[in-house]
Amino acid sequence: MTTLVHPADTLTRDALTVLQPGFTGTSAPDWLLRRLGEGLASVGLFGRNIASPDQLAALTAELRAEREDLLVAIDEEGGDVTRLEVRGGSSFPGNLALGAVDDTGLTRDVARELGRRLAECGVNLNWAPSADVNSNPSNPVIGVRSFGADPQLVARHTAAYVEGLQSAGVAACAKHFPGHGDTAVDSHHDLPRIAADLRTLQERELVPFRAAITAGTKAVMSAHILLPALDGTLPATLSRDVLTGLLRAPVAEGGLGFDGLIVTDGMEMRAISATYGIERGSVLAIAAGADAICVGGGLADEATVLRLRDALVRAVRDGELSEKRLADAAARVRALARWTRSAGAAQGTLSGERGVAPAPEAGLVAARRALRVTRNGAYEPLRAPAYVAAFTPVANIAVGDETPWGVAAELARLLPGTETGAYGGGAGTGGGAAGAAGAAGAGTAGGGVAEAGGAGAGGPVSGGAGGVPDVSGQIAEVLRAAGERRIVAVVRDAHRHAWMAGALDALLDARPDTIVVEMGLPQAPPRGALHIATHGAARVCGRAAAEVIAGG
């Protein structure tokens, strides 16, 4: 049962100030508006809160009518992780595509345009970019969200992204400190452990974060990962050695000298919630040096806000958390809010004027430049409808399964009559499969309506019983559905999924003229009559690939 505290209490206001909660719905609930009046200074937005740019602008205006100096945060990386365009797919490629081009000016332009769109909607804090070095190609949660596996490349693009985003008046938040790239476990599900020694961390993981700090990033997000080289007991989010002893410590003392806002990753992620619980975890995080508690991706109600508020208040009163530490954290939240107001005013975004020139084609230009095309002999662009077979893994939680992806929708636009089917890796893959199939229709989330002549709701969603894919059955279905049409096989991280690689083998044996589009990490050797690596699965990446396939 929640223990309520007097709302005028300074301690209680500070406890509310350090929270960054989410909520449900496309308008602000009454409880959220009340808590803003009592000290809550931030909110986090997710796909469930967004229907259109105009609706989002109205929502943020509604929130700011209650508290003008409000931080409105969002997880908008572009690419595979989009909230602004959750139902149609992103207009921007993700980090891996930008890293593949390796033009920091382009990265800066893309980030500036993304920031401009966010600012126009009233969002002033973006939980991006990912500064993780994807040194483990089997990483289940970072992958294409990283600029790449080279620390120096990741560093220069992280800095460019920070500069571009903040030039539009939106605060950047480099994540996931001290680096989530060398993990084989998704922290949404469990606590990852990175066994790298301190020298490796200094020369690899920390390099992009130093660059982000030098570039002036206003925030850094902590990772729920265990790094014994830094702290053998506590995950980074809860570790004073990591947050205060490394991230905050002066450069002269071996630290990174960061003086901005430290935000936690989502506290309901099982790496924290299943081991410490969100209340205890939040107390430990603030004590360790975090300034803001991100919660709301899964727990998005008033009860959660009150539980965390009261846990922080109790911890101060019980002597477990310093009142000064909580006050300092709250002061950093308010300081960032002041920066966003001044930066927004300088750009004219808060008054509705456009201080940053629109660059609507920036994302498409980047997606086109990021393509890597391998031809096995001469290739003639398709002139007739194709059949798109999307081999779809289960989407990780960060990406979500409601955002459509693939090439079918864009290819159908260029080659009307193109149909598609989604083929999963066994039981439980329907969500990801439906997302890919939905991209073949009207771009609706989770499957939806296909265009006339399409496969209806994205065509068949085929997997195996008991989690074991029936590859031979899948390929038989692909061949039957395709008939005489050219087949386009779309895969995502084929190197990580044996069933997917096996399905591609069988399909290429039966139809060597198959076109292969890899929309994940292109680790597997190029195969097919034409192989296109898009370096991400955003809508704009699908469009760029479709243009090559159809010669349009």
Buried (B, 14 or more C-beta within 10 A) or exposed (E): EEEEBEEEEEBBBBBBBBBBBBBEEEEBBEBBBEBBEBBBBBBBBBBBBBBEBEBBBBBBEBBBEBBEEBBBBBBBBBBBBBBBBBBBBBBBBBBBBBBBBBBBEBBBBBBBBBBBBBBBBBBBBBBBBBBBBBBBBEBBBBBBBBBBBBBEBBBBBBBBBBBBBBBBBBBBBBBBBBBBBBBEBBBBBBBBBBEBEEEBBBEBBBBBBBBBBEBEBBBBBBBBBBBEBBBEEBBBBBBBBBBBBBBBBEEEEEBBBBEBBBBBBBBBBBBBBEBBBBBBBBBBBBBBBBBBBBBBBBBBBBEBBBBBBBBBBBBBEEEBBEBEBBBBBBBBBBBBBEBBBEBBBEBBBBEEEEBBEEBEEBBBBBBBBBBEEBEBEEBEEBEEBBBBBBBBBBBBBBBBBBBBBBBBBBBBBBBEEBBBBBBBBBEEBBBBBBBBBBBBBBBBBBBBBBBEEBBBBBBBBBBBEEEEBBBEEBBBBBBEBBEEBBBBBBBBBBBBBEBBBBBBEBBBEBBEEBBBBBBBBBBBEBBBBBBBBBBBBBBBBBBBBBBBBBEB
